[in-house]
Amino acid sequence: MNCFSDYSRYYDLLYKDKDYAGEARYVDRLIRKHCPGAKSILNLGCGTGRHDFELMKLGYQVAGMDLSAEMLAMAAKRLADMHSDPASAALRFLQGDIRTARLGETFDVVVSLFHVMSYQTTNDDLQAAFATAKAHVAPGGLFLFDCWYGPAVLSDPPAVRVKRLEDDVMEILRIAEPEVNCNANTVAVHYQVLITEKATGRVDSLSETHTMRYLFMPEMAGYHAGNGFSMAQVEEWLTGKEPGNDTWGVCFVGKAG
C-alpha cells in the first residue's frame, strides 16, 4: 500500500506547480455550502501536508494522517519551521492506515484529497476507507474526496507522460507509463524517475508502480449509502461542472446522517 518510500524525497518538487492554495479554497467553499459551521478537518492520506497547511490558513483545525513515515517527516519539518506562528497550533500530523485507523474522536469534515481514494484498489479497501471516514465524522458532517472517474478513463485512456522539473539542487525527469486493467478497473502507472544532482552531475534513479482504481457513480452511491452518507454533491474537481466522459477528476461530497 505504501508506494511513496523513495518517491517522497522528490514529491514536493514533482508537484511544485500544483495549486494547493486554490484547491483548499475550493474545498472550503464546498464545506461552507454543505456544513457552514465546520471547524475541524481530518485529512486521510495527507502526504507531505500541503493541503493541510492551506486549510489551516483558512481557519480550520486540521489533523493530517498518512501511512508514509517519509511523507510525514517532511510535513512535520515544515510545521516545526513555523513554530513561532500561533496558527501552527491548529495543525497536527499522525501516522495511520486510512483503512484501519481509529482515533477515538470525531471531526466536522473528513477529506481525502489528490486521488487517495483511487489508491484503494479493492472493494475491501474502499469499504474500509469509507468506514474510517464514517467513524471519524460528526453527525451532519461531511466526507469529501476526489478520485479518478471511470467514464473518462475508458473514453480517454491514459498515455505515456514525461515531466521535467528542477530546483537549485537537482533536475528531475519522470516518465509515467500506464497499464490499464479493465477487469479490475485499475491503472498501474509505472514511474521511472531520473534525478541529476547539479553540483556533482551524479545521476540517481528509482522505479515505482502506483496502481489506481477508477470509480463510477453507481458504485460510489452504493458505498455512500452503505456507510450512512447521502451524496450531497458530485461535480468535476475544481470546475463544478457536471461529470462527463472527459472528466478525469471528480469530487464527491457525502453528508453523514
C-alpha positions as CSV (number, residue, x, y, z in Angstrom):
1,M,0.0,0.0,0.0
2,N,2.8,2.4,0.8
3,C,4.4,3.2,-2.5
4,F,6.0,6.5,-1.6
5,S,9.0,5.4,0.4
6,D,11.6,6.6,-2.2
7,Y,9.2,8.8,-4.2
8,S,8.6,11.0,-1.1
9,R,12.1,12.5,-1.4
10,Y,11.1,14.3,-4.6
11,Y,7.4,14.6,-4.1
12,D,7.1,18.3,-3.4
13,L,9.4,19.2,-6.3
14,L,7.4,17.0,-8.7
15,Y,4.2,18.8,-7.7
16,K,5.6,22.3,-7.1
17,D,3.2,23.6,-9.8
18,K,0.1,22.2,-8.1
19,D,-2.2,24.9,-6.8
20,Y,-2.7,23.6,-3.2
21,A,-4.0,27.0,-2.1
22,G,-6.6,27.1,-4.8
23,E,-7.7,23.6,-4.1
24,A,-8.0,24.4,-0.4
25,R,-10.2,27.3,-1.2
26,Y,-12.4,25.1,-3.4
27,V,-12.7,22.6,-0.6
28,D,-13.6,25.4,1.8
29,R,-16.4,26.6,-0.5
30,L,-17.9,23.1,-0.6
31,I,-17.6,22.9,3.2
32,R,-19.3,26.3,3.7
33,K,-22.1,25.3,1.4
34,H,-22.9,21.9,3.0
35,C,-21.6,22.3,6.6
36,P,-21.2,26.0,7.2
37,G,-20.3,25.7,10.9
38,A,-17.5,23.3,10.4
39,K,-14.3,24.0,12.3
40,S,-12.3,20.7,12.3
41,I,-11.0,18.6,9.5
42,L,-9.3,15.1,9.3
43,N,-7.4,14.6,6.1
44,L,-7.0,10.9,5.3
45,G,-3.8,10.4,3.2
46,C,-2.3,13.9,3.8
47,G,1.1,13.2,2.2
48,T,3.5,16.0,2.9
49,G,0.7,18.1,4.3
50,R,0.5,20.8,1.7
51,H,-3.4,20.8,1.6
52,D,-3.4,20.8,5.5
53,F,-1.3,24.0,5.8
54,E,-3.6,25.8,3.4
55,L,-6.7,24.6,5.2
56,M,-5.2,25.7,8.5
57,K,-4.6,29.2,7.0
58,L,-8.3,29.3,6.2
59,G,-9.1,28.9,9.9
60,Y,-9.6,25.1,10.3
61,Q,-8.2,22.9,13.0
62,V,-6.6,20.1,10.9
63,A,-5.3,16.6,11.6
64,G,-3.4,15.1,8.7
65,M,-3.0,11.3,8.6
66,D,-0.7,9.3,6.3
67,L,0.8,5.8,6.2
68,S,4.2,7.0,4.9
69,A,6.7,7.9,7.6
70,E,8.8,9.7,5.0
71,M,6.0,11.9,3.9
72,L,5.0,12.7,7.4
73,A,8.6,13.6,8.3
74,M,8.5,16.3,5.6
75,A,5.2,17.6,6.9
76,A,6.5,17.7,10.4
77,K,9.6,19.6,9.4
78,R,7.5,22.2,7.7
79,L,5.3,22.5,10.8
80,A,8.4,22.8,13.1
81,D,9.8,25.5,10.9
82,M,6.7,27.7,11.6
83,H,6.7,27.0,15.4
84,S,6.7,30.8,16.1
85,D,3.4,31.2,14.2
86,P,0.5,30.8,16.7
87,A,-1.7,29.3,13.9
88,S,0.6,26.2,13.8
89,A,-1.1,25.0,17.0
90,A,-4.2,24.2,14.9
91,L,-2.3,21.6,12.8
92,R,-1.1,18.2,13.7
93,F,0.1,15.1,11.8
94,L,-0.1,11.4,12.7
95,Q,0.7,8.1,11.1
96,G,-2.0,5.7,10.3
97,D,-3.6,3.5,7.7
98,I,-6.8,5.1,6.4
99,R,-8.3,1.6,6.2
100,T,-7.9,0.8,9.9
101,A,-7.1,3.9,11.9
102,R,-9.4,4.8,14.8
103,L,-8.5,7.9,16.7
104,G,-11.4,7.9,19.2
105,E,-12.5,11.4,18.1
106,T,-14.7,13.0,15.5
107,F,-14.4,15.9,13.1
108,D,-16.8,18.2,11.3
109,V,-15.3,17.2,8.0
110,V,-13.2,14.2,6.7
111,V,-11.4,14.8,3.5
112,S,-9.2,12.6,1.3
113,L,-7.5,14.6,-1.5
114,F,-5.4,14.1,-4.5
115,H,-6.9,10.8,-5.6
116,V,-6.1,8.9,-2.3
117,M,-9.4,7.1,-2.6
118,S,-8.3,5.8,-6.0
119,Y,-5.4,4.2,-4.3
120,Q,-7.9,1.9,-2.6
121,T,-7.9,-0.7,-5.4
122,T,-10.1,-3.4,-4.0
123,N,-13.7,-3.4,-2.7
124,D,-12.4,-4.3,0.7
125,D,-10.0,-1.3,0.7
126,L,-12.8,1.1,-0.4
127,Q,-15.2,-0.2,2.2
128,A,-12.6,0.1,4.9
129,A,-11.7,3.7,3.9
130,F,-15.4,4.7,3.9
131,A,-15.8,3.0,7.3
132,T,-12.8,5.0,8.7
133,A,-14.4,8.2,7.4
134,K,-17.7,7.3,9.0
135,A,-16.0,6.5,12.3
136,H,-14.5,10.0,12.4
137,V,-17.1,12.3,11.1
138,A,-19.6,14.0,13.4
139,P,-23.3,13.7,12.8
140,G,-24.3,16.0,10.0
141,G,-20.6,16.3,8.9
142,L,-19.1,15.7,5.5
143,F,-16.9,13.2,3.8
144,L,-15.3,14.9,0.8
145,F,-12.9,13.3,-1.6
146,D,-11.7,13.3,-5.3
147,C,-10.9,10.3,-7.5
148,W,-10.2,9.1,-11.0
149,Y,-13.6,8.9,-12.8
150,G,-14.3,5.7,-14.8
151,P,-16.1,7.1,-17.8
152,A,-13.2,9.4,-18.7
153,V,-10.5,6.8,-18.1
154,L,-12.3,4.5,-20.5
155,S,-13.1,7.1,-23.2
156,D,-9.8,8.9,-23.0
157,P,-7.3,6.2,-21.9
158,P,-4.1,7.4,-20.1
159,A,-1.0,7.8,-22.2
160,V,2.7,7.9,-21.5
161,R,3.7,11.2,-19.9
162,V,7.1,12.8,-19.4
163,K,7.6,15.5,-16.8
164,R,10.8,17.6,-16.3
165,L,11.4,19.7,-13.2
166,E,14.3,21.4,-11.4
167,D,15.3,23.5,-8.4
168,D,18.6,24.9,-7.2
169,V,19.8,21.4,-6.2
170,M,18.5,18.9,-8.7
171,E,16.9,18.2,-12.1
172,I,14.2,15.5,-12.3
173,L,13.0,13.6,-15.3
174,R,9.9,11.4,-14.7
175,I,8.4,9.0,-17.2
176,A,5.0,7.6,-16.4
177,E,3.8,4.6,-18.3
178,P,0.2,3.5,-17.7
179,E,-1.2,-0.1,-18.0
180,V,-5.0,-0.4,-17.9
181,N,-6.6,-3.4,-16.4
182,C,-10.3,-3.1,-17.4
183,N,-11.4,-6.2,-15.5
184,A,-10.1,-4.7,-12.2
185,N,-11.0,-1.1,-13.0
186,T,-7.4,-0.1,-12.3
187,V,-4.5,1.6,-14.0
188,A,-0.9,0.6,-13.0
189,V,1.2,3.6,-13.5
190,H,4.9,2.6,-13.8
191,Y,7.2,5.5,-12.9
192,Q,10.8,5.8,-13.9
193,V,12.5,8.8,-12.2
194,L,16.0,10.1,-13.0
195,I,17.5,12.6,-10.6
196,T,20.6,14.6,-11.5
197,E,22.4,16.4,-8.7
198,K,23.5,19.7,-10.2
199,A,26.6,20.3,-8.2
200,T,28.2,16.9,-9.0
201,G,26.4,15.6,-12.0
202,R,25.6,12.4,-10.1
203,V,22.5,10.7,-11.5
204,D,20.2,8.6,-9.3
205,S,17.2,6.6,-10.4
206,L,14.1,4.9,-8.9
207,S,11.3,2.9,-10.3
208,E,7.9,2.6,-8.6
209,T,4.4,1.4,-9.6
210,H,1.3,3.2,-8.4
211,T,-1.9,1.3,-9.0
212,M,-5.0,3.5,-9.2
213,R,-8.7,2.5,-9.3
214,Y,-11.1,4.5,-11.4
215,L,-14.5,4.8,-9.9
216,F,-18.1,5.1,-11.2
217,M,-21.2,7.0,-10.0
218,P,-23.4,4.0,-9.2
219,E,-20.8,2.2,-7.1
220,M,-20.0,5.3,-5.2
221,A,-23.7,5.8,-4.5
222,G,-23.7,2.3,-3.0
223,Y,-20.6,2.9,-0.8
224,H,-22.1,6.2,0.4
225,A,-25.4,4.7,1.3
226,G,-23.9,1.6,2.8
227,N,-21.9,3.7,5.2
228,G,-24.6,6.2,6.2
229,F,-23.7,9.0,3.8
230,S,-26.0,10.8,1.4
231,M,-24.3,12.1,-1.8
232,A,-24.9,15.8,-1.3
233,Q,-22.9,16.9,-4.4
234,V,-20.9,15.3,-7.2
235,E,-19.0,17.5,-9.7
236,E,-15.8,17.9,-11.7
237,W,-12.9,18.7,-9.4
238,L,-12.3,22.5,-9.2
239,T,-14.6,23.5,-12.0
240,G,-18.0,22.5,-10.6
241,K,-19.2,21.1,-13.9
242,E,-21.3,18.0,-14.2
243,P,-19.1,14.9,-14.7
244,G,-18.8,13.5,-18.2
245,N,-16.7,11.3,-20.4
246,D,-14.0,13.9,-20.4
247,T,-13.9,14.3,-16.6
248,W,-10.8,12.6,-15.2
249,G,-11.2,14.1,-11.7
250,V,-14.5,14.0,-9.8
251,C,-15.3,15.4,-6.3
252,F,-17.8,13.6,-4.1
253,V,-19.4,15.3,-1.1
254,G,-21.1,12.9,1.2
255,K,-23.2,14.1,4.2
256,A,-23.3,12.0,7.3
257,G,-26.7,11.1,8.7
